[in-house]
């Protein structure tokens, strides 16, 4: 079993979207996905809506603090925002072995986008699609 942690600032949007796609693109008997934040802000309702528009339900997800997972052996830790990457530059939790692999990709933060309701929904969809492509490629490249 491979354990994946997706880490973001508040575990409300980008990490939740990535978590949903990791669960969608991987075999649940081989991969367990976790997501967390440096703080917890609750799952963003627009993140739930934008994932639902792509046929994925993340409404059951919870917003978790990274400290909750310090005793889990992770194979992969992925940061999806610069703030998480800068504040957790070294994984201090457990890992399955010295081969823990850390990855970083900074995605735009859709809740910070300013515009009309239509423009905000479009921004969420744009970022969702960016994360979807990233996760799908990651899963293929890592053989997950």
Phi and psi restraints in degrees (value plus and minus 20) as a CYANA .aco file:
   2 UNK   PHI    -117.3   -77.3
   2 UNK   PSI     113.9   153.9
   3 UNK   PHI    -127.5   -87.5
   3 UNK   PSI     109.2   149.2
   4 UNK   PHI    -139.6   -99.6
   4 UNK   PSI     112.3   152.3
   5 UNK   PHI    -135.7   -95.7
   5 UNK   PSI     106.1   146.1
   6 UNK   PHI    -125.2   -85.2
   6 UNK   PSI     103.8   143.8
   7 UNK   PHI    -139.9   -99.9
   7 UNK   PSI     114.5   154.5
   8 UNK   PHI    -162.1  -122.1
   8 UNK   PSI    -197.3  -157.3
   9 UNK   PHI     -85.2   -45.2
   9 UNK   PSI     -77.8   -37.8
  10 UNK   PHI    -137.1   -97.1
  10 UNK   PSI     -15.9    24.1
  11 UNK   PHI      30.3    70.3
  11 UNK   PSI      25.1    65.1
  12 UNK   PHI    -136.9   -96.9
  12 UNK   PSI     -47.3    -7.3
  13 UNK   PHI    -156.4  -116.4
  13 UNK   PSI     -96.3   -56.3
  14 UNK   PHI     -80.7   -40.7
  14 UNK   PSI     -65.8   -25.8
  15 UNK   PHI     -88.5   -48.5
  15 UNK   PSI     -52.4   -12.4
  16 UNK   PHI     -87.9   -47.9
  16 UNK   PSI     -61.2   -21.2
  17 UNK   PHI     -83.7   -43.7
  17 UNK   PSI     -67.1   -27.1
  18 UNK   PHI     -81.5   -41.5
  18 UNK   PSI     -62.2   -22.2
  19 UNK   PHI     -76.3   -36.3
  19 UNK   PSI     -67.9   -27.9
  20 UNK   PHI     -79.7   -39.7
  20 UNK   PSI     -62.7   -22.7
  21 UNK   PHI     -91.3   -51.3
  21 UNK   PSI     -56.4   -16.4
  22 UNK   PHI     -80.7   -40.7
  22 UNK   PSI     -62.7   -22.7
  23 UNK   PHI     -84.9   -44.9
  23 UNK   PSI     -55.5   -15.5
  24 UNK   PHI     -89.9   -49.9
  24 UNK   PSI     -60.9   -20.9
  25 UNK   PHI    -112.9   -72.9
  25 UNK   PSI     -23.5    16.5
  26 UNK   PHI    -138.2   -98.2
  26 UNK   PSI     142.7   182.7
  27 UNK   PHI    -104.1   -64.1
  27 UNK   PSI      98.7   138.7
  28 UNK   PHI     -84.9   -44.9
  28 UNK   PSI     -37.7     2.3
  29 UNK   PHI    -102.4   -62.4
  29 UNK   PSI     -31.8     8.2
  30 UNK   PHI    -136.1   -96.1
  30 UNK   PSI     -39.8     0.2
  31 UNK   PHI    -154.9  -114.9
  31 UNK   PSI     113.8   153.8
  32 UNK   PHI    -136.5   -96.5
  32 UNK   PSI     107.6   147.6
  33 UNK   PHI    -129.7   -89.7
  33 UNK   PSI     116.0   156.0
  34 UNK   PHI    -148.0  -108.0
  34 UNK   PSI     131.7   171.7
  35 UNK   PHI    -155.9  -115.9
  35 UNK   PSI     130.9   170.9
  36 UNK   PHI    -175.4  -135.4
  36 UNK   PSI     149.6   189.6
  37 UNK   PHI    -152.5  -112.5
  37 UNK   PSI     145.3   185.3
  38 UNK   PHI     -87.4   -47.4
  38 UNK   PSI     -54.1   -14.1
  39 UNK   PHI    -149.6  -109.6
  39 UNK   PSI     156.3   196.3
  40 UNK   PHI    -141.8  -101.8
  40 UNK   PSI     110.9   150.9
  41 UNK   PHI    -137.7   -97.7
  41 UNK   PSI     -16.2    23.8
  42 UNK   PHI      61.2   101.2
  42 UNK   PSI     135.3   175.3
  43 UNK   PHI     -94.5   -54.5
  43 UNK   PSI     106.2   146.2
  44 UNK   PHI     -87.8   -47.8
  44 UNK   PSI     106.2   146.2
  45 UNK   PHI     -78.0   -38.0
  45 UNK   PSI     -53.7   -13.7
  46 UNK   PHI     -91.4   -51.4
  46 UNK   PSI     -49.6    -9.6
  47 UNK   PHI     -85.7   -45.7
  47 UNK   PSI     -61.8   -21.8
  48 UNK   PHI     -81.0   -41.0
  48 UNK   PSI     -66.0   -26.0
  49 UNK   PHI     -83.3   -43.3
  49 UNK   PSI     -64.1   -24.1
  50 UNK   PHI     -88.6   -48.6
  50 UNK   PSI     -52.9   -12.9
  51 UNK   PHI     -92.7   -52.7
  51 UNK   PSI     -58.4   -18.4
  52 UNK   PHI     -80.0   -40.0
  52 UNK   PSI     -56.9   -16.9
  53 UNK   PHI     -83.8   -43.8
  53 UNK   PSI     -40.8    -0.8
  54 UNK   PHI    -124.0   -84.0
  54 UNK   PSI      -6.2    33.8
  55 UNK   PHI      62.0   102.0
  55 UNK   PSI      -2.7    37.3
  56 UNK   PHI    -141.1  -101.1
  56 UNK   PSI     108.0   148.0
  57 UNK   PHI    -117.7   -77.7
  57 UNK   PSI      93.4   133.4
  58 UNK   PHI    -133.7   -93.7
  58 UNK   PSI      -4.4    35.6
  59 UNK   PHI     -85.4   -45.4
  59 UNK   PSI     -39.6     0.4
  60 UNK   PHI    -107.9   -67.9
  60 UNK   PSI     -26.7    13.3
  61 UNK   PHI     -86.7   -46.7
  61 UNK   PSI     133.5   173.5
  62 UNK   PHI    -139.1   -99.1
  62 UNK   PSI     137.5   177.5
  63 UNK   PHI    -113.7   -73.7
  63 UNK   PSI      98.5   138.5
  64 UNK   PHI    -139.6   -99.6
  64 UNK   PSI     129.5   169.5
  65 UNK   PHI    -108.0   -68.0
  65 UNK   PSI     121.4   161.4
  66 UNK   PHI     -76.1   -36.1
  66 UNK   PSI     -50.1   -10.1
  67 UNK   PHI     -83.0   -43.0
  67 UNK   PSI     -43.8    -3.8
  68 UNK   PHI     -85.1   -45.1
  68 UNK   PSI     -39.6     0.4
  69 UNK   PHI    -130.1   -90.1
  69 UNK   PSI      -4.6    35.4
  70 UNK   PHI     -85.1   -45.1
  70 UNK   PSI     -38.1     1.9
  71 UNK   PHI    -121.6   -81.6
  71 UNK   PSI     -11.3    28.7
  72 UNK   PHI    -115.5   -75.5
  72 UNK   PSI     117.1   157.1
  73 UNK   PHI    -101.3   -61.3
  73 UNK   PSI      92.4   132.4
  74 UNK   PHI    -123.3   -83.3
  74 UNK   PSI     123.2   163.2
  75 UNK   PHI    -114.2   -74.2
  75 UNK   PSI     -54.0   -14.0
  76 UNK   PHI    -154.8  -114.8
  76 UNK   PSI     116.0   156.0
  77 UNK   PHI    -144.7  -104.7
  77 UNK   PSI     102.6   142.6
  78 UNK   PHI    -138.5   -98.5
  78 UNK   PSI     103.6   143.6
  79 UNK   PHI    -116.9   -76.9
  79 UNK   PSI     116.4   156.4
  80 UNK   PHI    -135.5   -95.5
  80 UNK   PSI      -6.6    33.4
  81 UNK   PHI    -172.1  -132.1
  81 UNK   PSI     131.4   171.4
  82 UNK   PHI     -80.8   -40.8
  82 UNK   PSI     -57.7   -17.7
  83 UNK   PHI     -80.1   -40.1
  83 UNK   PSI     -65.6   -25.6
  84 UNK   PHI     -85.5   -45.5
  84 UNK   PSI     -59.9   -19.9
  85 UNK   PHI     -83.2   -43.2
  85 UNK   PSI     -60.4   -20.4
  86 UNK   PHI     -95.3   -55.3
  86 UNK   PSI     -53.4   -13.4
  87 UNK   PHI    -110.8   -70.8
  87 UNK   PSI     -33.9     6.1
  88 UNK   PHI    -151.8  -111.8
  88 UNK   PSI      38.1    78.1
  89 UNK   PHI     -87.7   -47.7
  89 UNK   PSI     -43.1    -3.1
  90 UNK   PHI    -148.0  -108.0
  90 UNK   PSI     108.6   148.6
  91 UNK   PHI     -90.6   -50.6
  91 UNK   PSI     103.2   143.2
  92 UNK   PHI    -122.0   -82.0
  92 UNK   PSI     -23.3    16.7
  93 UNK   PHI     -99.7   -59.7
  93 UNK   PSI    -188.0  -148.0
  94 UNK   PHI    -101.3   -61.3
  94 UNK   PSI     136.7   176.7
  95 UNK   PHI    -157.0  -117.0
  95 UNK   PSI     136.8   176.8
  96 UNK   PHI     -81.7   -41.7
  96 UNK   PSI     -51.9   -11.9
  97 UNK   PHI    -187.6  -147.6
  97 UNK   PSI    -192.3  -152.3
  98 UNK   PHI     -90.5   -50.5
  98 UNK   PSI     -22.5    17.5
  99 UNK   PHI    -111.8   -71.8
  99 UNK   PSI      -3.2    36.8
 100 UNK   PHI     -70.7   -30.7
 100 UNK   PSI     111.3   151.3
 101 UNK   PHI    -132.9   -92.9
 101 UNK   PSI     106.0   146.0
 102 UNK   PHI    -131.3   -91.3
 102 UNK   PSI     113.5   153.5
 103 UNK   PHI    -148.4  -108.4
 103 UNK   PSI     132.9   172.9
 104 UNK   PHI    -159.6  -119.6
 104 UNK   PSI     116.0   156.0
 105 UNK   PHI    -167.8  -127.8
 105 UNK   PSI     102.3   142.3
 106 UNK   PHI    -107.2   -67.2
 106 UNK   PSI      95.8   135.8
 107 UNK   PHI    -122.3   -82.3
 107 UNK   PSI     128.5   168.5
 108 UNK   PHI     -78.5   -38.5
 108 UNK   PSI     133.3   173.3
 109 UNK   PHI    -119.6   -79.6
 109 UNK   PSI      77.8   117.8
 110 UNK   PHI     -79.5   -39.5
 110 UNK   PSI     -53.1   -13.1
 111 UNK   PHI     -82.8   -42.8
 111 UNK   PSI     -40.4    -0.4
 112 UNK   PHI    -105.9   -65.9
 112 UNK   PSI     -28.5    11.5
 113 UNK   PHI     -88.4   -48.4
 113 UNK   PSI     115.6   155.6
 114 UNK   PHI    -129.0   -89.0
 114 UNK   PSI     115.2   155.2
 115 UNK   PHI     147.7   187.7
 115 UNK   PSI    -189.6  -149.6
 116 UNK   PHI     -91.0   -51.0
 116 UNK   PSI     147.5   187.5
 117 UNK   PHI     -77.7   -37.7
 117 UNK   PSI     -61.4   -21.4
 118 UNK   PHI     -82.7   -42.7
 118 UNK   PSI     -62.1   -22.1
 119 UNK   PHI     -86.8   -46.8
 119 UNK   PSI     -57.5   -17.5
 120 UNK   PHI     -86.3   -46.3
 120 UNK   PSI     -64.7   -24.7
 121 UNK   PHI     -80.6   -40.6
 121 UNK   PSI     -61.1   -21.1
 122 UNK   PHI     -85.0   -45.0
 122 UNK   PSI     -57.5   -17.5
 123 UNK   PHI     -86.1   -46.1
 123 UNK   PSI     -63.8   -23.8
 124 UNK   PHI     -78.6   -38.6
 124 UNK   PSI     -64.2   -24.2
 125 UNK   PHI     -84.7   -44.7
 125 UNK   PSI     -59.2   -19.2
 126 UNK   PHI     -82.4   -42.4
 126 UNK   PSI     -67.1   -27.1
 127 UNK   PHI     -87.7   -47.7
 127 UNK   PSI     -60.8   -20.8
 128 UNK   PHI     -75.2   -35.2
 128 UNK   PSI     -65.6   -25.6
 129 UNK   PHI     -86.6   -46.6
 129 UNK   PSI     -55.7   -15.7
 130 UNK   PHI     -82.9   -42.9
 130 UNK   PSI     -64.8   -24.8
 131 UNK   PHI     -87.2   -47.2
 131 UNK   PSI     -59.8   -19.8
 132 UNK   PHI     -78.1   -38.1
 132 UNK   PSI     -68.2   -28.2
 133 UNK   PHI     -82.7   -42.7
 133 UNK   PSI     -64.3   -24.3
 134 UNK   PHI     -79.8   -39.8
 134 UNK   PSI     -69.6   -29.6
 135 UNK   PHI     -85.3   -45.3
 135 UNK   PSI     -64.1   -24.1
 136 UNK   PHI     -79.7   -39.7
 136 UNK   PSI     -64.4   -24.4
 137 UNK   PHI     -85.6   -45.6
 137 UNK   PSI     -61.2   -21.2
 138 UNK   PHI     -79.2   -39.2
 138 UNK   PSI     -67.9   -27.9
 139 UNK   PHI     -79.3   -39.3
 139 UNK   PSI     -63.8   -23.8
 140 UNK   PHI     -84.4   -44.4
 140 UNK   PSI     -68.0   -28.0
 141 UNK   PHI     -83.5   -43.5
 141 UNK   PSI     -55.5   -15.5
 142 UNK   PHI    -110.4   -70.4
 142 UNK   PSI     -23.4    16.6
 143 UNK   PHI      45.7    85.7
 143 UNK   PSI      16.7    56.7
